[in-house]
Amino acid sequence: MVVSIFSLTAMIAPPGRAEESKPLLKPPGLRLENEPSTVIPAFHEYPNEELRLPRYREPSGELSEGWTVKVIKTRRFSGNQSARLYFRISDLALSRAFKDSDGSRQLRIWPPGTLMILEIYNGNDSVARDSKPEEIAVIAKMDRGEGHSPSTFYPSDWSYGKFTPEGDPSLLPGQLQECHGCHSIAFHLTGDLIFTQFPRQ
């Protein structure tokens, strides 16, 4: 009977559904809510969600309400580049900071719904007010709701987007795994898939 139902489902499912064609990402691990310095392997996979570029600053260049910015040296480049990292104050306030198991590093777990925008600049142009970024990257922690991952673990599903300075999507399928592979390193260094360190709240 199970085989018959499975066969029927397969026959009526529309061919080539978008969900099936999306490349799947696997979290670099899961952190226990009551012991976040403990990491266990994650076995589930998830599709990268298509992200839109939010309004994080006004046409005048001023920050949109609820957003703030931090100028950083990007870790993914060995060349001469810098960046502005835009993030919501509420996401930082809801994040959880803790020490790793040996107490040597501060780690931070971001809440579901977290959204960050990275404007990437040539050289030190990120400090110049009127400079234009070379590209814009977005990373968002997905809120999958109940039943997606065990409630005893912090969610760790992040999606990625990339945009031109004009705001047009530009993330190529081949770049997705590169983005995720790099940010997965951050999971072990900083607690979640964000490289930048933030002061303890």
Contact map, one row per residue, 1 for C-alpha under 8 A:
111110000000000000000000000000000000000000000000000000000000000000000000000000000000000000000000000000000000000000000000000000000000000000000000000000000000000000000000000000000000000000000000000000000
111111000000000000000000000000000000000000000000000000000000000000000000000000000000000000000000000000000000000000000000000000000000000000000000000000000000000000000000000000000000000000000000000000000
111111100000000000000000000000000000000000000000000000000000000000000000000000000000000000000000000000000000000000000000000000000000000000000000000000000000000000000000000000000000000000000000000000000
111111110000000000000000000000000000000000000000000000000000000000000000000000000000000000000000000000000000000000000000000000000000000000000000000000000000000000000000000000000000000000000000000000000
111111111000000000000000000000000000000000000000000000000000000000000000000000000000000000000000000000000000000000000000000000000000000000000000000000000000000000000000000000000000000000000000000000000
011111111100000000000000000000000000000000000000000000000000000000000000000000000000000000000000000000000000000000000000000000000000000000000000000000000000000000000000000000000000000000000000000000000
001111111110000000000000000000000000000000000000000000000000000000000000000000000000000000000000000000000000000000000000000000000000000000000000000000000000000000000000000000000000000000000000000000000
000111111111000000000000000000000000000000000000000000000000000000000000000000000000000000000000000000000000000000000000000000000000000000000000000000000000000000000000000000000000000000000000000000000
000011111111100000000000000000000000000000000000000000000000000000000000000000000000000000000000000000000000000000000000000000000000000000000000000000000000000000000000000000000000000000000000000000000
000001111111100000000000000000000000000000000000000000000000000000000000000000000000000000000000000000000000000000000000000000000000000000000000000000000000000000000000000000000000000000000000000000000
000000111111100000000000000000000000000000000000000000000000000000000000000000000000000000000000000000000000000000000000000000000000000000000000000000000000000000000000000000000000000000000000000000000
000000011111110000000000000000000000000000000000000000000000000000000000000000000000000000000000000000000000000000000000000000000000000000000000000000000000000000000000000000000000000000000000000000000
000000001111111000000000000000000000000000000000000000000000000000000000000000000000000000000000000000000000000000000000000000000000000000000000000000000000000000000000000000000000000000000000000000000
000000000001111110000000000000000000000000000000000000000000000000000000000000000000000000000000000000000000000000000000000000000000000000000000000000000000000000000000000000000000000000000000000000000
000000000000111110000000000000000000000000000000000000000000000000000000000000000000000000000000000000000000000000000000000000000000000000000000000000000000000000000000000000000000000000000000000000000
000000000000011111011000000000000000000000000000000000000000000000000000000000000000000000000000000000000000000000000000000000000000000000000000000000000000000000000000000000000000000000000000000000000
000000000000011111111000000000000000000000000000000000000000000000000000000000000000000000000000000000000000000000000000000000000000000000000000000000000000000000000000000000000000000000000000000000000
000000000000000111111100000000000000000000000000000000000000000000000000000000000000000000000000000000000000000000000000000000000000000000000000000000000000000000000000000000000000000000000000000000000
000000000000000011111100000000000000000000000010000000000000000000000000000000000000000000000000000000000000000000000000000000000000000000000000000000000000000000000000000000000000000000000000000000000
000000000000000111111100000000000000000000000000000000000000000000000000000000000000000000000000000000000000000000000000000000000000000000000000000000000000000000000000000000000000000000000000000000000
000000000000000111111110000000000000000000000000000000000000000000000000000000000000000000000000000000000000000000000000000000000000000000000000000000000000000000000000000000000000000000000000000000000
000000000000000001111111000000000000000000000011000000000000000000000000000000000000000000000000000000000000000000000000000000000000000000000000000000000000000000000000000000000000000000000000000000000
000000000000000000001111100000000000000000000011000000000000000000000000000000000000000000000000000000000000000000000000000000000000000000000000000000000000000000000000000010000000000000000000000000000
000000000000000000000111110000000000000000001111000000000000000000000000000000000000000000000000000000000000000000000000000000000000000000000000000000000000000000000000000000000000000000000000000000000
000000000000000000000011111000000000000000001111000000000000000000000000000000000000000000000000000000000000000000000000000000000000000000000000000000000000000000000000000000001001000000000000000000000
000000000000000000000001111100000000000001111100000000000000000000000000000000000000000000000000000000000000000000000000000000000000000000000000000000000000100000000000000000000000000000000000000000000
000000000000000000000000111111000000000001111000000000000000000000000000000000000000000000000000000000000000000000000000000000000000000000000000000000000001100000000000000000000000000100000000000000000
000000000000000000000000011111000000000011000000000000000000000000000000000000000000000000000000000000000000000000000000000000000000000000000000000000000000000000000000000000000000000100100000000000000
000000000000000000000000001111100000001111000000000000000000000000000000000000000000000000000000000000000000000000000000000000000000000000000000000000000001000000000000000000000000000000100000000000000
000000000000000000000000001111110000001111000000000000000000000000000000000000000000000000000000000000000000000000000000000000000000000000000000000000001111000000000000000000000000000000000000000000000
000000000000000000000000000011111011111100000000000000000000000000000000000000000000000000000000000000000000000000000000000000000000000000000000000000001100000000000000000000000000000000000000000000000
000000000000000000000000000001111111111000000000000000000000000000000000000000000000000000000000000000000000000000000000000000000000000000000000000000011100000000000000000000000000000000000000000000000
000000000000000000000000000000111111000000000000000000000000000000000000000000000000000000000000000000000000000000000000000000000000000000000000000000011100000000000000000000000000000000000000000000000
000000000000000000000000000000011111000000000000000000000000000000000000000000000000000000000000000000000000000000000000000000000000000000000000000000010000000000000000000000000000000000000000000000000
000000000000000000000000000000111111110000000000000000000000000000000000000000000000000000000000000000000000000000000000000000000000000000000000000000000000000000000000000000000000000000000000000000000
000000000000000000000000000000111111111000000000000000000000000000000000000000000000000000000000010100000000000000000000000000000000000000000000000000000000000000000000000000000000000000000000000000000
000000000000000000000000000000110011111000000000000000000000000000000000000000000000000000000000001110000000000000000000000000000000000000000000000000000000000000000000000000000000000000000010000000000
000000000000000000000000000000110011111100000000000000000000000000000000000000000000000000000000000010000000000000000000000000000000000000000000000000000000000000000000000000000000000000000000000000000
000000000000000000000000000011110001111110000000000000000000000000000000000000000000000000000000000000000000000000000000000000000000000000000000000000000000000000000000000000000000000000000000000000000
000000000000000000000000000011100000011111000000000000000000000000000000000000000000000000000000000000000000000000000000000000000000000000000000000000000000000000000000000000000000000000000000000000000
000000000000000000000000000111000000001111100000000000000000000000000000000000000000000000000000000000000000000000000000000000000000000000000000000000000000000000000000000000000000000000000000000000000
000000000000000000000000011111000000000111110000000000000000000000000000000000000000000000000000000000000000000000000000000000000000000000000000000000000000000000000000000000000000000000000000000000000
000000000000000000000000011000000000000011111000000000000000000000000000000000000000000000000000000000000000000000000000000000000000000000000000000000000000000000000000000000000000000000000000000000000
000000000000000000000000011000000000000001111100000000000000000000000000000000000000000000000000000000000000000000000000000000000000000000000000000010000000000000000000000000000000000000000000000000000
000000000000000000000001111000000000000000111110000000000000000000000000000000000000000000000000000000000000000000000000000000000000000000000000000000000000000000000000000000000000000000000000000000000
000000000000000000000001110000000000000000011111000000000000000000000000000000000000000000000000000000000000000000000000000000000000000000000000000000000000100000000000000000000000000000000000000000000
000000000000000000100111100000000000000000001111100000000000000000000000000000000000000000000000000000000000000000000000000000000000000000000000000000000000000000000000000000000000000000000000000000000
000000000000000000000111100000000000000000000111110000000000000000000000000000000000000000000000000000000000000000000000000000000000000000000000000000000000011100000000000000000000000000000000000000000
000000000000000000000000000000000000000000000011111000000000000000000000000000000000000000000000000000000000000000000000000000000000000000000000000000000000001100000000000000000000000000000000000000000
000000000000000000000000000000000000000000000001111100000000000000000000000000000000000000000000000000000000000000000000000000000000000000000000000000000000001110000000000000000000000000000000000000000
000000000000000000000000000000000000000000000000111110000000000000000000000000000000000000000000000000000000000000000000000000000000000001010000000000000000001110000000000000000000000000000000000000000
000000000000000000000000000000000000000000000000011111000000000000000000000000000000000000000000000000000000000000000000000000000000000000000000000000000000000010000000000000000000000000000000000000000
000000000000000000000000000000000000000000000000001111100000000000000000000000000000000000000000000000000000000000000000000000000000000001000000000000000000000000100010000000000000000000000000000000000
000000000000000000000000000000000000000000000000000111110000000000000000000000000000000000000000000000000000000000000000000000000000000000000000000000000000000000000000000000000000000000000000000000000
000000000000000000000000000000000000000000000000000011111100000100000000000000000000000000000000000000000000000000000000000000000000000000000000000000000000000000000000000000000000000000000000000000000
000000000000000000000000000000000000000000000000000001111100001110100000000000000000010000000000000000000000000000000000000000000000000000000000000000000000000000000000000000000000000000000000000000000
000000000000000000000000000000000000000000000000000000111111111100100000000000000000000000000000000000000000000000000000000000000000000000000000000000000000000000000000000000000000000000000000000000000
000000000000000000000000000000000000000000000000000000111111111100000000000000000000000000000000000000000000000000000000000000000000000000000000000000000000000000000000000000000000000000000000000000000
000000000000000000000000000000000000000000000000000000001111110000000000000000000000000000000000000000000000000000000000000000000000000000000000000000000000000000000000000000000000000000000000000000000
000000000000000000000000000000000000000000000000000000001111110000000000000000000000000000000000000000000000000000000000000000000000000000000000000000000000000000000000000000000000000000000000000000000
000000000000000000000000000000000000000000000000000000001111111000000000000000000000000000000000000000000000000000000000000000000000000000000000000000000000000000000000000000000000000000000000000000000
000000000000000000000000000000000000000000000000000000001111111100000000000000000000000000000000000000000000000000000000000000000000000000000000000000000000000000000000000000000000000000000000000000000
000000000000000000000000000000000000000000000000000000011100111110110000000000000000000000000000000000000000000000000000000000000000000000000000000000000000000000000000000000000000000000000000000000000
000000000000000000000000000000000000000000000000000000111100011111100000000000000000000000000000000000000000000000000000000000000000000000000000000000000000000000000000000000000000000000000000000000000
000000000000000000000000000000000000000000000000000000010000001111100000000000000000000000000000000000000000000000000000000000000000000000000000000000000000000000000000000000000000000000000000000000000
000000000000000000000000000000000000000000000000000000000000000111110000000000000000000111000000000000000000000000000000000000000000000000000000000000000000000000000000000000000000000000000000000000000
000000000000000000000000000000000000000000000000000000011000001111111000000000000000011110000000000000000000000000000000000000000000000000000000000000000000000000000000000000000000000000000000000000000
000000000000000000000000000000000000000000000000000000000000001001111100000000000000011110000000000000000000000000000000000000000000000000000000000000000000000000000000000000000000000000000000000000000
000000000000000000000000000000000000000000000000000000000000000000111110000000000001111000000000000000000000000000000000000000000000000000000000000000000000000000000000000000000000000000000000000000000
000000000000000000000000000000000000000000000000000000000000000000011111000000000001110000000000000000000000000000000000000000000000000000000000000000000000000000000000000000000000000000000000000000000
000000000000000000000000000000000000000000000000000000000000000000001111100000000111100000000000000000000000000000000000000001100000000000000000000000000000000000000000000000000000000000000000000000000
000000000000000000000000000000000000000000000000000000000000000000000111110000000111100000000000000000000000000000000000000000000000000000000000000000000000000000000000000000000000000000000000000000000
000000000000000000000000000000000000000000000000000000000000000000000011111000001110000000000000000000000000000000000000000000000000000000000000000000000000000000000000000000000000000000000000000000000
000000000000000000000000000000000000000000000000000000000000000000000001111110001110000000000000000000000000000000000000000000000000000000000000000000000000000000000000000000000000000000000000000000000
000000000000000000000000000000000000000000000000000000000000000000000000111111000000000000000000000000000000000000000000000000000000000000000000000000000000000000000000000000000000000000000000001000000
000000000000000000000000000000000000000000000000000000000000000000000000011111000000000000000000000000000000000000000000000000000000000000000000000000000000000000000000000000000000010000000000000000000
000000000000000000000000000000000000000000000000000000000000000000000000011111111000000000000000000000000000000000000000000000000000000000000000000000000000000000000000000000000000000000000000000000000
000000000000000000000000000000000000000000000000000000000000000000000000001111110000000000000000000000000000000000000000000000000000000000000000000000000000000000000000000000000000000000000000000000000
000000000000000000000000000000000000000000000000000000000000000000000000000011111000000000000000000000000000000000000000000000000000000000000000000000000000000000000000000000000000000000000000000000000
000000000000000000000000000000000000000000000000000000000000000000000000000011111100000000000000000000000000000000000000011100000000000000000000000000000000000000000000000000000000000000000000000000000
000000000000000000000000000000000000000000000000000000000000000000000000110010111110000000000000000000000000000000000001111100000000000000000000000000000000000000000000000000000000000000000000000000000
000000000000000000000000000000000000000000000000000000000000000000000011110000011111000000000000000000000000000000000001111111000000000000000000000000000000000000000000000000000000000000000000000000000
000000000000000000000000000000000000000000000000000000000000000000000011110000001111100000000000000000000000000000000111100001000000000000000000000000000000000000000000000000000000000000000000000000000
000000000000000000000000000000000000000000000000000000000000000000001111000000000111110000000000000000000000000000000111000001000000000000000000000000000000000000000000000000000000000000000000000000000
000000000000000000000000000000000000000000000000000000000000000000001111000000000011111000000000000000000000000000011110000000000000000000000000000000000000000000000000000000000000000000000000000000000
000000000000000000000000000000000000000000000000000000010000000000111100000000000001111100000000000000000000000000011100000000000000000000000000000000000000000000000000000000000000000000000000000000000
000000000000000000000000000000000000000000000000000000000000000000111000000000000000111110110000000000000000000000111000000000000000000000000000000000000000000000000000000000000000000000000000000000000
000000000000000000000000000000000000000000000000000000000000000001110000000000000000011111110000000000000000000001110000000000000000000000000000000000000000000000000000000000000000000000000000000000000
000000000000000000000000000000000000000000000000000000000000000001110000000000000000001111111000000000000000000000000000000000000000000000000000000000000000000000000000000000000000000000000000000000000
000000000000000000000000000000000000000000000000000000000000000001000000000000000000000111111100000000000000000000000000000000000000000000000000000000000000000000000000000000000000000000000000000000000
000000000000000000000000000000000000000000000000000000000000000000000000000000000000001111111110000000000000011011100000000000000000000000000000000000000000000000000000000000000000000000000000000000000
000000000000000000000000000000000000000000000000000000000000000000000000000000000000001111111110000000000000010000000000000000000000000000000000000000000000000000000000000000000000000000000000000000000
000000000000000000000000000000000000000000000000000000000000000000000000000000000000000011111110000000000000000000000000000000000000000000000000000000000000000000000000000000000000000000000000000000001
000000000000000000000000000000000000000000000000000000000000000000000000000000000000000001111111000000000000011000000000000000000000000000000000000000000000000000000000000000000000000000000000000000000
000000000000000000000000000000000000000000000000000000000000000000000000000000000000000000111111100000000001111000000000000000000000000000000000000000000000000000000000000000000000000000000000000000000
000000000000000000000000000000000000000000000000000000000000000000000000000000000000000000000111110000000001111000000000000000000000000000000000000000000000000000000000000000000000000000000000000000000
000000000000000000000000000000000000000000000000000000000000000000000000000000000000000000000011111000000111100000000000000000000000000000000000000000000000000000000000000000000000000000000000000000011
000000000000000000000000000000000001000000000000000000000000000000000000000000000000000000000001111100000111000000000000000000000000000000000000000000000000000000000000000000000000000000000000000000000
000000000000000000000000000000000000100000000000000000000000000000000000000000000000000000000000111111111110000000000000000000000000000000000000000000000000000000000000000000000000000000000000000000000
000000000000000000000000000000000001100000000000000000000000000000000000000000000000000000000000011111111110000000000000000000000000000000000000000000000000000000000000000000000000000000000000000000000
000000000000000000000000000000000000110000000000000000000000000000000000000000000000000000000000001111110000000000000000000000000000000000000000000000000000000000000000000000000000000000000000000000000
000000000000000000000000000000000000000000000000000000000000000000000000000000000000000000000000001111111000000000000000000000000000000000000000000000000000000000000000000000000000000000000000000000000
000000000000000000000000000000000000000000000000000000000000000000000000000000000000000000000000001111111100000000000000000000000000000000000000000000000000000000000000000000000000000000000000000000000
000000000000000000000000000000000000000000000000000000000000000000000000000000000000000000000000001111111100000000000000000000000000000000000000000000000000000000000000000000000000000000000000000000000
000000000000000000000000000000000000000000000000000000000000000000000000000000000000000000000000001101111110000000000000000000000000000000000000000000000000000000000000000000000000000000000100000000000
000000000000000000000000000000000000000000000000000000000000000000000000000000000000000000000000111100111111000000000000000000000000000000000000000000000000000000000000000000000000000000000100000000000
000000000000000000000000000000000000000000000000000000000000000000000000000000000000000000000000111100001111100000000000000000000000000000000000000000000000000000000000000000000000000000001111000000000
000000000000000000000000000000000000000000000000000000000000000000000000000000000000000000000011110000000111110000000000000000000000000000000000000000000000000000000000000000000000000000000111000000000
000000000000000000000000000000000000000000000000000000000000000000000000000000000000000000000011100000000011111000000000000000000000000000000000000000000100000000000000000000000000000000000011000000000
000000000000000000000000000000000000000000000000000000000000000000000000000000000000000000110111000000000001111101000000000000000000000000001000000000000000000000000000000000000000000000000001000000000
000000000000000000000000000000000000000000000000000000000000000000000000000000000000000000100111000000000000111111000000000000000000000000001000000000000000000000000000000000000000000000000000000000000
000000000000000000000000000000000000000000000000000000000000000000000000000000000000000000000000000000000000011111000000000000000000000000001110000000000010000000000000000000000000000000000000000000000
000000000000000000000000000000000000000000000000000000000000000000000000000000000000000000100000000000000000001111100000000000000000000000011110000000000000000000000000000000000000000000000000000000000
000000000000000000000000000000000000000000000000000000000000000000000000000000000000000100100000000000000000011111110000000000000000000000011100000000000000000000000000000000000000000000000000000000000
000000000000000000000000000000000000000000000000000000000000000000000000000000000000001100100000000000000000000011111000000000000000000001111000000000000000000000000000000000000000000000000000000000000
000000000000000000000000000000000000000000000000000000000000000000000000000000000000111100000000000000000000000001111100000000000000000001110000000000000000000000000000000000000000000000000000000000000
000000000000000000000000000000000000000000000000000000000000000000000000000000000000111000000000000000000000000000111110000000000000000111100000000000000000000000000000000000000000000000000000000000000
000000000000000000000000000000000000000000000000000000000000000000000000000000000011110000000000000000000000000000011111000000000000000111000000000000000000000000000000000000000000000000000000000000000
000000000000000000000000000000000000000000000000000000000000000000000000000000000011100000000000000000000000000000001111100000000000111110000000000000000000000000000000000000000000000000000000000000000
000000000000000000000000000000000000000000000000000000000000000000000000000000001111000000000000000000000000000000000111110001000000111110000000000000000000000000000000000000000000000000000000000000000
000000000000000000000000000000000000000000000000000000000000000000000000000000001110000000000000000000000000000000000011111111000001111000000000000000000000000000000000000000000000000000000000000000000
000000000000000000000000000000000000000000000000000000000000000000000000000000011100000000000000000000000000000000000001111111000000110000000000000000000000000000000000000000000000000000000000000000000
000000000000000000000000000000000000000000000000000000000000000000000000000000011100000000000000000000000000000000000000111111000000000000000000000000000000000000000000000000000000000000000000000000000
000000000000000000000000000000000000000000000000000000000000000000000000000000011100000000000000000000000000000000000000111111110000000000000000000000000000000000000000000000000000000000000000000000000
000000000000000000000000000000000000000000000000000000000000000000000000000000000100000000000000000000000000000000000000111111110011000000000000000000000000000000000000000000000000000000000000000000000
000000000000000000000000000000000000000000000000000000000000000000000010000000000111000000000000000000000000000000000001111111111010100000000000000000000000000000000000000000000000000000000000000000000
000000000000000000000000000000000000000000000000000000000000000000000010000000000000000000000000000000000000000000000000000111111000000000000000000000000000000000000000000000000000000000000000000000000
000000000000000000000000000000000000000000000000000000000000000000000000000000000000000000000000000000000000000000000000000111111110000000000000000000000000000000000000000000000000000000000000000000000
000000000000000000000000000000000000000000000000000000000000000000000000000000000000000000000000000000000000000000000000000001111110000000000000000000000000000000000000000000000000000000000000000000000
000000000000000000000000000000000000000000000000000000000000000000000000000000000000000000000000000000000000000000000000000000011111000000000000000000000000000000000000000000000000000000000000000000000
000000000000000000000000000000000000000000000000000000000000000000000000000000000000000000000000000000000000000000000000000011011111100000000000000000000000000000000000000000000000000000000000000000000
000000000000000000000000000000000000000000000000000000000000000000000000000000000000000000000000000000000000000000000000100010000111110000000000000000000000000000001000000000000000000000000000000000000
000000000000000000000000000000000000000000000000000000000000000000000000000000000000000000000000000000000000000000000011110001000011111100000000000000000000000000001000000000000000000000000000000000000
000000000000000000000000000000000000000000000000000000000000000000000000000000000000000000000000000000000000000000000011110000000001111100000000000000000000000000011000000000000000000000000000000000000
000000000000000000000000000000000000000000000000000000000000000000000000000000000000000000000000000000000000000000000011100000000000111110000000000000000000000001111000000000000000000000000000000000000
000000000000000000000000000000000000000000000000000000000000000000000000000000000000000000000000000000000000000000001111000000000000111111000000000000000000000001111010000000000000000000000000000000000
000000000000000000000000000000000000000000000000000000000000000000000000000000000000000000000000000000000000000000001111000000000000001111100000000000000000000111100000000000000000000000000000000000000
000000000000000000000000000000000000000000000000001010000000000000000000000000000000000000000000000000000000000000111100000000000000000111110000000000000000000111000000000000000000000000000000000000000
000000000000000000000000000000000000000000000000000000000000000000000000000000000000000000000000000000000000000000111000000000000000000011111000000000000000011110000000000000000000000000000000000000000
000000000000000000000000000000000000000000000000001000000000000000000000000000000000000000000000000000000000000011110000000000000000000001111100000000000000011100000000000000000000000000000000000000000
000000000000000000000000000000000000000000000000000000000000000000000000000000000000000000000000000000000000011111100000000000000000000000111110000000000001111000000000000000000000000000000000000000000
000000000000000000000000000000000000000000000000000000000000000000000000000000000000000000000000000000000000000111000000000000000000000000011111000000000001111000000000000000000000000000000000000000000
000000000000000000000000000000000000000000000000000000000000000000000000000000000000000000000000000000000000000110000000000000000000000000001111100000000010000000000000000000000000000000000000000000000
000000000000000000000000000000000000000000000000000000000000000000000000000000000000000000000000000000000000000000000000000000000000000000000111110100000000000000000000000000000000000000000000000000000
000000000000000000000000000000000000000000000000000000000000000000000000000000000000000000000000000000000000000000000000000000000000000000000011111100000000000000000000000000000000000000000000000000000
000000000000000000000000000000000000000000000000000000000000000000000000000000000000000000000000000000000000000000000000000000000000000000000001111110100000000000000000000000000000000000000000000000000
000000000000000000000000000000000000000000000000000000000000000000000000000000000000000000000000000000000000000000000000000000000000000000000000111111100000000000000000000000000000000000000000000000000
000000000000000000000000000000000000000000000000000000000000000000000000000000000000000000000000000000000000000000000000000000000000000000000001111111000000000000000000000000000000000000000000000000000
000000000000000000000000000000000000000000010000000000000000000000000000000000000000000000000000000000000000000000000000000000000000000000000000011111101010000000000000000000000000000000000000000000000
000000000000000000000000000000000000000000000000000000000000000000000000000000000000000000000000000000000000000000000000000000000000000000000000001111111000000000000000000000000000000000000000000000000
000000000000000000000000000000000000000000000000000000000000000000000000000000000000000000000000000000000000000000000000000000000000000000000000011011111100000000000000000000000000000000000000000000000
000000000000000000000000000000011100000000000000000000000000000000000000000000000000000000000000000000000000000000000000000000000000000000000000000001111100000000000000000000000000000000000000000000000
000000000000000000000000000001111000000000000000000000000000000000000000000000000000000000000000000000000000000000000000000000000000000000000000000011111110000000000000000000000000000000000000000000000
000000000000000000000000000001111000000000000000000000000000000000000000000000000000000000000000000000000000100000000000000000000000000000000000000000111111000000000000000000000000000000000000000000000
000000000000000000000000000001000000000000000000000000000000000000000000000000000000000000000000000000000000000100000000000000000000000000000010000010001111100000000000000000000000000000000000000000000
000000000000000000000000001011000000000000000000000000000000000000000000000000000000000000000000000000000000000000000000000000000000000000001100000000000111110000000000000000000000000000000001100000000
000000000000000000000000011000000000000000000100000000000000000000000000000000000000000000000000000000000000000000000000000000000000000000001100000000000011111000000000000000000000000000000000000000000
000000000000000000000000000000000000000000000001000000000000000000000000000000000000000000000000000000000000000000000000000000000000000000111100000000000001111100000000000000000000000000000000100000000
000000000000000000000000000000000000000000000001111000000000000000000000000000000000000000000000000000000000000000000000000000000000000000111100000000000000111110000000000000000000000000000000000000000
000000000000000000000000000000000000000000000001111000000000000000000000000000000000000000000000000000000000000000000000000000000000000011110000000000000000011111000000000000010011000000000000000000000
000000000000000000000000000000000000000000000000011100000000000000000000000000000000000000000000000000000000000000000000000000000000000011100000000000000000001111100000111000000000000000000000000000000
000000000000000000000000000000000000000000000000000000000000000000000000000000000000000000000000000000000000000000000000000000000000001111000000000000000000000111110000111000000000000000000000000000000
000000000000000000000000000000000000000000000000000010000000000000000000000000000000000000000000000000000000000000000000000000000000001110000000000000000000000011111111111000000000000000000000000000000
000000000000000000000000000000000000000000000000000000000000000000000000000000000000000000000000000000000000000000000000000000000000011100000000000000000000000001111111110000000000000000000000000000000
000000000000000000000000000000000000000000000000000000000000000000000000000000000000000000000000000000000000000000000000000000000001111100000000000000000000000000111111000000000000000000000000000000000
000000000000000000000000000000000000000000000000000000000000000000000000000000000000000000000000000000000000000000000000000000000000000000000000000000000000000000111111000000000000000000000000000000000
000000000000000000000000000000000000000000000000000010000000000000000000000000000000000000000000000000000000000000000000000000000000000100000000000000000000000000111111100000000000000000000000000000000
000000000000000000000000000000000000000000000000000000000000000000000000000000000000000000000000000000000000000000000000000000000000000000000000000000000000000000111111110000000000000000000000000000000
000000000000000000000000000000000000000000000000000000000000000000000000000000000000000000000000000000000000000000000000000000000000000000000000000000000000000011110011111000000000000000000000000000000
000000000000000000000000000000000000000000000000000000000000000000000000000000000000000000000000000000000000000000000000000000000000000000000000000000000000000011110001111100000000000000000000000000000
000000000000000000000000000000000000000000000000000000000000000000000000000000000000000000000000000000000000000000000000000000000000000000000000000000000000000011100000111110110000000000000000000000000
000000000000000000000000000000000000000000000000000000000000000000000000000000000000000000000000000000000000000000000000000000000000000000000000000000000000000000000000011111110000000000000000000000000
000000000000000000000010000000000000000000000000000000000000000000000000000000000000000000000000000000000000000000000000000000000000000000000000000000000000000000000000001111111000000000000000000000000
000000000000000000000000000000000000000000000000000000000000000000000000000000000000000000000000000000000000000000000000000000000000000000000000000000000000000000000000000111111100000000000000000000000
000000000000000000000000000000000000000000000000000000000000000000000000000000000000000000000000000000000000000000000000000000000000000000000000000000000000000000000000001111111110000000000000000000000
000000000000000000000000000000000000000000000000000000000000000000000000000000000000000000000000000000000000000000000000000000000000000000000000000000000000000100000000001111111111000000000000000000000
000000000000000000000000100000000000000000000000000000000000000000000000000000000000000000000000000000000000000000000000000000000000000000000000000000000000000000000000000011111111100000000000000000000
000000000000000000000000000000000000000000000000000000000000000000000000000000000000000000000000000000000000000000000000000000000000000000000000000000000000000000000000000001111111110000000000000000000
000000000000000000000000000000000000000000000000000000000000000000000000000000000000000000000000000000000000000000000000000000000000000000000000000000000000000100000000000000111111111000000000000000000
000000000000000000000000100000000000000000000000000000000000000000000000000000000000000000000000000000000000000000000000000000000000000000000000000000000000000100000000000000011111111100000000000000000
000000000000000000000000000000000000000000000000000000000000000000000000000000000000000000000000000000000000000000000000000000000000000000000000000000000000000000000000000000001111111110000000000000000
000000000000000000000000000000000000000000000000000000000000000000000000000100000000000000000000000000000000000000000000000000000000000000000000000000000000000000000000000000000111111111000000000000000
000000000000000000000000000000000000000000000000000000000000000000000000000000000000000000000000000000000000000000000000000000000000000000000000000000000000000000000000000000000011111111100000111000000
000000000000000000000000001100000000000000000000000000000000000000000000000000000000000000000000000000000000000000000000000000000000000000000000000000000000000000000000000000000001111111110000100000000
000000000000000000000000000000000000000000000000000000000000000000000000000000000000000000000000000000000000000000000000000000000000000000000000000000000000000000000000000000000000111111111000100000000
000000000000000000000000000000000000000000000000000000000000000000000000000000000000000000000000000000000000000000000000000000000000000000000000000000000000000000000000000000000000011111111111111000000
000000000000000000000000000110000000000000000000000000000000000000000000000000000000000000000000000000000000000000000000000000000000000000000000000000000000000000000000000000000000001111111111111000000
000000000000000000000000000000000000000000000000000000000000000000000000000000000000000000000000000000000000000000000000000000000000000000000000000000000000000000000000000000000000000111111111000000000
000000000000000000000000000000000000000000000000000000000000000000000000000000000000000000000000000000000010000000000000000000000000000000000000000000000000000000000000000000000000000011111111001000000
000000000000000000000000000000000000000000000000000000000000000000000000000000000000000000000000000000001111000000000000000000000000000000000000000000000000000000000000000000000000000001111111111110000
000000000000000000000000000000000000100000000000000000000000000000000000000000000000000000000000000000000011100000000000000000000000000000000000000000000000000000000000000000000000000001111111110000000
000000000000000000000000000000000000000000000000000000000000000000000000000000000000000000000000000000000011110000000000000000000000000000000000000000000001000000000000000000000000000001111111111000000
000000000000000000000000000000000000000000000000000000000000000000000000000000000000000000000000000000000000000000000000000000000000000000000000000000000001010000000000000000000000001111100111111000000
000000000000000000000000000000000000000000000000000000000000000000000000000000000000000000000000000000000000000000000000000000000000000000000000000000000000000000000000000000000000001001100111111110000
000000000000000000000000000000000000000000000000000000000000000000000000001000000000000000000000000000000000000000000000000000000000000000000000000000000000000000000000000000000000001001101101111110000
000000000000000000000000000000000000000000000000000000000000000000000000000000000000000000000000000000000000000000000000000000000000000000000000000000000000000000000000000000000000000000000100011111000
000000000000000000000000000000000000000000000000000000000000000000000000000000000000000000000000000000000000000000000000000000000000000000000000000000000000000000000000000000000000000000000100011111100
000000000000000000000000000000000000000000000000000000000000000000000000000000000000000000000000000000000000000000000000000000000000000000000000000000000000000000000000000000000000000000000000000111110
000000000000000000000000000000000000000000000000000000000000000000000000000000000000000000000000000000000000000000000000000000000000000000000000000000000000000000000000000000000000000000000000000011111
000000000000000000000000000000000000000000000000000000000000000000000000000000000000000000000000100000000000000000000000000000000000000000000000000000000000000000000000000000000000000000000000000001111
000000000000000000000000000000000000000000000000000000000000000000000000000000000000000000001000100000000000000000000000000000000000000000000000000000000000000000000000000000000000000000000000000000111
